[in-house]
Amino acid sequence: MATVAEDPTPRKLCGAEVKAIAREQGFSLAGIAAAQPLPDAAGFGAWVDRGMAGAMGYLTDHRRDKRSDPATLLPGVRSILSVGLLYNTAHAYSTGFSRDDRAWISRYAWGEDYHQILTEGLRKVEAQLHAISAEPFEAKICVDTAPLLERSYARQAGLGWIGKNTCLIHEPTGSWYFLGKLLLTLELEPDSPAPDRCGSCRRCIDACPTGAIVPGDTPEGQRYFVDARACISYHTIEKKNEIPEASRVGNGWHVFGCDICQDVCPWNRRAPITLDARFEPRLPPAPPLKRLAEITEAEFRELFANSPVSRSKYRGFLRNVIVAMGNAGSPKFREVLERLAAHPDEIVASHAAWALGRLRDPESQDA
């Protein structure tokens, strides 16, 4: 039987056909949402107003209000195709490793940059839709960088619910999905929102070592937020200069992002494994901290080219590795930390001096 992509006959498109094309292009999940302003915008506003966005100005500047209406991105938009791409690999979760002298890089950043992968796939979907649609239309691709409440529209499209850890969770396959959107001026029948299946579970809340998952009131009732100011991912990715001393111990062994709230989620116990080699790790999971501390700037650029890790820049990555060494408290790091304490970059040097202080006084190390 011919697939959708093999039938070039121009015709009026329906939601089922659009979703089928998305799946043929390799997306794991696909759903349709009406391009209407969502009440979730009030929750986003409440999060911002409580200061929980930290220093992420791109979330609090003039783009803040645009997130509530997709028409600000594409005038005349009627429908939103929401897709999910599985990135879970066969390697153990962070909770399955002994930390010792190791580092943790968030699973999403192990392989190639998802922005490019999803954008490429959605371009192919758009091209196929143009090839077979009898109705002319405009489209816009959004992958994580546009001012759009992407998780909220994914929920509206039936891809899953937004869990207490604020990740989109698909029943029954979990939350290891990259999300993308294709805004369309086509009128397509929308899917139904997914019901919330978190129930009374608190595993992500209780497992967060910095207490970053907190309750809050919104016009729609109480929900949970991630307070970026306490979040490990915020401090190891978004924070560009000095990490406040009060936040360093909580970062533990994490050098880029954190997976704890997803690792402990019961819905991820049976999460499927992707066969896409682009998401396989460039480094062994939980690589040795000493090896990372010895990477030069040129090696960093080469190793993490086209990788989400490049977002931290070499200076930020080295800073994070140093903090993890201080938290490990192992005397074996003394020599490399003394060398880094003399680094010409003030941020690197000051964090190395802090880490050395942790080695000199083991009793000061927090549990």
C-alpha positions in Angstrom: 0.0 0.0 0.0 1.3 3.4 -0.9 2.4 5.8 1.9 1.1 9.3 2.2 4.4 10.6 0.8 4.0 8.5 -2.4 0.6 10.1 -3.3 1.2 13.4 -5.1 -2.5 14.1 -5.8 -3.4 17.7 -4.7 -6.2 17.6 -2.2 -7.6 19.2 0.9 -5.5 18.1 3.8 -6.9 16.7 7.1 -5.3 16.4 10.4 -4.8 12.6 10.2 -2.9 13.0 6.9 -0.7 15.7 8.3 0.2 13.6 11.3 0.9 10.6 9.1 3.4 12.6 7.1 5.1 13.8 10.2 5.5 10.2 11.4 6.8 9.2 7.9 9.5 11.8 8.3 10.7 10.1 11.5 8.9 11.9 14.3 7.8 9.7 17.2 4.7 11.7 18.2 2.5 14.0 16.2 -0.7 15.9 17.1 -2.7 19.0 16.1 -3.7 21.9 18.2 -5.9 24.9 17.4 -3.8 28.1 17.1 -5.6 29.9 19.8 -4.3 31.8 22.8 -4.0 29.5 25.8 -4.8 30.1 29.5 -1.4 28.7 30.3 0.0 32.1 29.5 -1.3 33.3 32.9 0.7 30.6 34.6 3.8 31.6 32.6 3.2 35.2 33.6 2.9 34.1 37.3 6.2 32.3 37.0 7.9 35.3 35.6 6.4 37.7 38.1 7.7 35.6 41.0 11.2 36.0 39.6 11.6 32.4 38.8 13.1 33.0 35.3 16.2 34.3 37.0 18.5 36.2 34.6 17.0 34.7 31.4 16.0 38.0 29.8 14.7 36.4 26.6 11.8 35.1 28.7 11.0 38.3 30.5 11.6 41.0 27.8 9.2 42.2 25.1 8.8 38.6 23.8 7.0 37.7 27.0 3.5 38.7 25.9 4.0 37.2 22.4 4.1 33.7 23.9 0.3 33.8 24.5 -0.7 34.2 20.9 0.9 32.2 17.9 -0.6 34.8 15.5 2.3 37.1 16.6 4.6 34.6 14.9 2.5 33.8 11.8 -0.4 36.1 11.0 -3.4 34.0 9.9 -2.2 30.9 11.7 -5.0 28.4 12.3 -3.4 25.1 13.3 -0.2 24.0 15.0 1.4 20.6 14.2 3.2 19.5 17.3 5.8 16.8 17.0 8.0 14.8 19.4 11.3 13.1 18.6 12.5 10.4 21.0 16.1 10.8 22.2 16.4 8.2 24.9 19.4 5.9 24.4 20.2 2.5 26.0 22.6 3.9 28.5 21.8 4.1 32.3 20.2 7.1 33.9 22.2 9.4 36.2 20.7 7.6 39.2 22.4 4.4 38.0 26.0 5.6 38.3 28.3 6.0 41.2 29.4 9.7 41.2 32.9 9.4 42.7 35.2 11.3 40.3 32.7 11.5 37.4 30.7 14.2 35.7 27.2 14.2 34.4 26.1 15.8 31.1 22.3 15.9 30.5 21.1 13.1 28.3 19.6 15.6 25.8 23.0 17.0 25.1 24.9 13.7 24.4 24.6 13.8 20.7 23.9 16.3 17.9 22.0 19.6 18.4 18.3 18.8 18.3 17.4 22.2 17.0 18.9 21.4 13.6 17.6 17.8 13.6 14.0 18.8 14.3 14.1 21.8 12.0 15.3 19.6 9.1 12.5 17.1 9.7 9.9 19.8 9.9 11.1 21.4 6.7 10.6 18.0 5.0 7.1 17.8 6.4 6.3 21.3 5.2 7.7 20.6 1.7 5.5 17.4 1.5 2.4 19.3 2.6 3.0 22.0 0.0 3.5 19.3 -2.7 0.1 17.7 -2.0 -2.2 20.5 -0.7 -4.8 21.9 -3.1 -5.0 24.9 -0.8 -2.1 27.4 -0.7 -0.8 28.0 2.9 1.9 29.6 4.9 3.9 27.9 7.6 6.5 28.7 10.2 8.8 26.2 12.0 9.4 26.7 15.8 12.0 24.6 17.6 12.6 25.9 21.2 13.8 29.3 20.3 10.5 31.1 19.2 8.4 32.9 21.8 5.8 30.2 22.0 4.4 28.0 24.8 5.6 24.9 23.1 4.8 22.4 25.9 1.3 23.9 26.3 0.5 23.5 22.7 2.0 19.9 22.7 -0.4 19.1 25.6 -3.3 20.6 23.6 -2.3 18.4 20.6 -2.6 15.3 22.8 1.1 14.5 23.0 1.1 14.3 26.8 0.5 16.3 29.9 2.8 18.7 31.7 4.1 17.0 34.8 5.1 18.4 38.1 8.6 18.6 36.9 7.3 20.8 34.0 8.3 18.2 31.4 5.8 17.0 28.8 5.1 13.3 29.7 3.6 11.0 27.1 1.6 8.0 28.3 3.0 5.4 28.4 6.4 6.2 26.9 7.6 9.0 29.2 9.3 12.3 28.7 12.5 11.8 26.7 11.2 13.8 23.7 12.4 16.8 21.8 9.5 19.0 20.8 8.9 21.0 17.6 6.1 23.0 16.0 4.9 23.7 12.5 2.5 26.7 12.5 0.1 26.5 9.6 -2.6 28.7 8.1 -4.5 25.6 7.2 -7.6 24.7 9.1 -7.1 21.2 10.6 -9.2 19.4 13.1 -7.5 19.5 16.5 -6.7 16.6 18.8 -7.9 16.5 22.4 -5.6 17.5 25.3 -4.1 14.7 27.2 -5.3 14.1 30.8 -2.9 14.7 33.7 -1.5 11.3 35.0 0.9 12.5 37.7 -1.7 12.0 40.5 -0.3 12.3 44.0 3.2 11.2 42.9 6.0 13.4 44.3 9.1 11.6 43.2 10.5 14.4 41.1 9.8 16.9 43.8 11.4 14.9 46.5 14.4 13.8 44.4 15.4 17.3 43.3 18.6 18.0 45.3 18.1 21.8 45.3 14.3 21.9 45.9 13.7 23.7 42.6 10.2 22.2 41.9 7.8 24.3 43.9 4.0 24.8 44.0 2.4 28.1 43.0 -1.0 29.6 42.4 -2.2 30.7 39.0 -5.6 32.0 37.8 -6.3 28.3 36.7 -5.5 26.9 40.1 -2.3 25.5 41.8 0.4 24.0 39.6 4.1 23.3 40.0 6.9 25.4 38.7 10.7 25.0 38.3 12.3 27.9 40.0 15.3 28.6 37.7 17.2 30.3 40.5 17.5 26.9 42.3 17.7 24.7 39.2 21.0 22.9 38.4 20.3 23.2 34.6 20.0 27.0 35.0 23.3 27.3 36.8 25.2 25.0 34.5 23.8 26.2 31.2 22.1 29.6 31.4 24.4 31.2 34.0 27.2 32.8 32.0 29.5 34.2 34.7 29.9 33.4 38.3 27.8 30.7 40.0 26.8 32.0 43.4 28.7 30.2 46.1 25.4 29.2 47.8 24.4 27.3 44.7 27.6 25.5 43.9 27.3 22.6 46.4 23.8 21.8 45.0 25.2 21.3 41.5 26.9 18.1 42.7 28.6 16.3 39.8 26.5 18.0 37.1 28.6 19.9 34.5 25.9 20.5 31.9 22.2 20.2 32.8 20.5 17.7 35.0 18.2 14.7 34.5 17.2 13.8 38.0 13.5 14.8 37.8 13.1 12.7 34.6 15.3 9.8 35.8 13.1 9.2 38.8 9.8 9.6 37.0 7.8 6.4 37.0 6.6 7.0 33.4 10.2 6.7 32.3 10.8 3.3 33.7 9.7 1.7 30.4 10.7 4.5 28.1 11.5 3.2 24.6 15.0 3.5 23.1 15.8 5.5 20.0 17.6 3.9 17.1 18.8 7.3 15.9 22.6 7.3 16.1 22.7 11.1 16.2 21.6 11.0 19.8 24.4 8.5 20.9 26.9 10.1 23.4 30.1 11.6 22.0 31.7 10.8 25.4 31.1 7.8 27.6 28.2 8.6 29.9 29.5 10.0 33.3 33.0 10.8 31.9 35.9 11.3 34.4 36.1 14.9 35.7 39.9 15.0 35.3 39.6 14.2 31.6 37.1 17.1 31.2 39.3 19.5 33.1 42.2 18.9 30.8 40.3 19.6 27.6 41.7 22.6 25.8 39.5 25.3 24.3 40.3 24.0 20.8 39.5 20.5 21.8 36.2 21.7 23.4 35.2 23.4 20.1 36.0 20.2 18.1 34.5 17.7 20.6 31.2 19.7 21.1 30.8 21.1 17.6 27.0 20.9 16.7 26.3 19.9 20.2 24.0 21.6 22.8 27.1 21.6 25.2 28.7 24.3 23.0 26.1 26.7 24.4 27.9 26.9 27.7 31.1 28.0 25.9 34.5 26.7 27.1 34.7 29.0 30.0 31.3 28.0 31.4 32.0 24.3 30.9 35.4 24.5 32.6 33.8 26.5 35.5 31.2 23.7 35.9 33.8 21.0 35.9 35.7 22.8 38.5 32.6 23.1 40.8 32.0 19.4 40.4 35.6 18.7 41.4 35.1 20.8 44.5 31.9 18.9 45.3 33.7 15.6 44.8 36.3 16.6 47.4 38.9 14.1 46.1 42.6 14.9 46.8 43.4 13.6 43.4 42.0 16.8 41.9 44.4 19.1 43.9 47.1 19.3 41.2 44.7 20.2 38.3 42.8 22.6 40.5 46.0 24.4 41.6 46.9 24.8 37.9 43.4 26.2 37.1 43.6 28.5 40.1 46.3 30.3 38.2 44.2 30.5 35.0 44.2 33.9 33.3 40.4 33.9 33.2 39.1 35.4 36.5 35.9 33.3 36.6 37.9 30.0 36.1 40.5 31.0 38.6 38.1 32.1 41.3 36.0 28.9 41.0 39.2 26.8 41.2 40.2 28.6 44.3 36.8 27.8 45.9 37.2 24.1 44.9 40.6 24.0 46.4 39.2 25.3 49.6 36.8 22.4 49.6 39.7 20.0 49.3 41.6 21.6 52.1 38.8 21.5 54.6 36.8 18.3 54.0 34.6 18.9 57.1 33.1 22.0 55.3 31.6 19.7 52.6 27.9 19.6 52.9 26.1 16.2 52.8 
